Amino acid sequence: MNTQTEIEQLLNAGLAPEHLLVVNESHMHSVPPNSETHFKVVLVSAAFEGKRKVARHQQVYAILADQLAGPVHALALHTYTPEEWAQRQQAAPASPDCLGGSKAEAS
């Protein structure tokens, strides 16, 4: 099973989301081809009701602890309650371009 599928299954089981989008954005970074290291997660769940962003992120980090300790280097989280998601007209922010260094760049 690939890392993206693991993330999807764990978040579905742990938070019963109304909407879940997991995007492998590794290709946007300075990593080998076919890497699974950088992900964007858009997650809408009633489990986030009454919780601040930090608490929501901590909840996701706890569920994905093994992936974060292993293959996943970066995780962009966009967590919403169903009401917040409706107010955003079901749209999450676009990911920024990678500003990190490249192994091909001279130091």
N, C-alpha and C positions, 0 to 999 in steps of 0.2 A: 504494500500500500504506500502511496506517495504521501509526502508531508502535508500537502494541501488537503487531501482527502481526510487524513487524520485530524487536522484542525477542524474541518467541517463537521466530522462525526462527533468529536469531543464537545464542540460548542452547541451543536444541536441537542446532544444528550444533557449537557449541563445547564443550559439556559432556555431551552424551548423557544427559540426565537421566532418572531413573526416574519422576520426577513433576515437572511444571512447571505452575505457575499464575501467570499474569500478569493483574493486575487494574488497570484504569484507575480510580484514585481521585480524579481531577481534580475531579469533581463535589462532593467533600467540601471543596474549598478555594475561595478567593476568586479564581477565574479565569473567563474568559468561557465560556459554554455550549459544549459539544462540544470542549473542550480535551483535549489529550493531553500533560499536563505532569507529573502525579503518578502513580506506579505502585507497586504492591506486587508483589513477586516471591517466590514460594515455590518453592524449587529443591532437589531431592533428587538427588544424584549421587555415584557412587563416586569421581569425580574429587576430591572433598573429603576423602577418607580421609587421615588424618594431618595435616591442615591446620587451623590455628587460624582463628577467625572472620575476622580481619583479612585473612589470605591468601586466604580464600574470596571475600571481598568484592572484593579487588583483582583476582582472576581475573575476576569478573563485570564490574567496571568496565572492564577492558581489552577485553573482548569488546564492551561497549556504549559504547566511547569516543565514537563519532560521535554517538550519540543523547544522551549526557550533555553533549556540547559544543553540542548544538543544541536540539531540542524538549523534552527531559526536564529538568525542574527538580528533581524529587525522586524518589528511588528507595528504597523500604523493602525491605530484603533479609532473607529468612529462608532460610538455607542449611543443609542437613543432609546427613549421610551416610545411606545406607539404614538402618543400624542406629539412628541417632539418630531418624530419622523413625518407625521402628517403636516406639521407646520413647516417643515423644510421642503415640502412637496416631493417627498421621497427622493431626495438628492443628497449625496455625500460630497464633500470637497474632493477636488482632483488632487492627485499626488504631485508633489513638486518634483522637479528634475533633481537627480542625484548631484550633490555638490562635493561628494567625497573624492579623494584622490584616486588615481588610477595607477596600477602597477606599471603601466607603460609610460607614465609621465616621469620626467627627470626630477629628482629631488632638489 
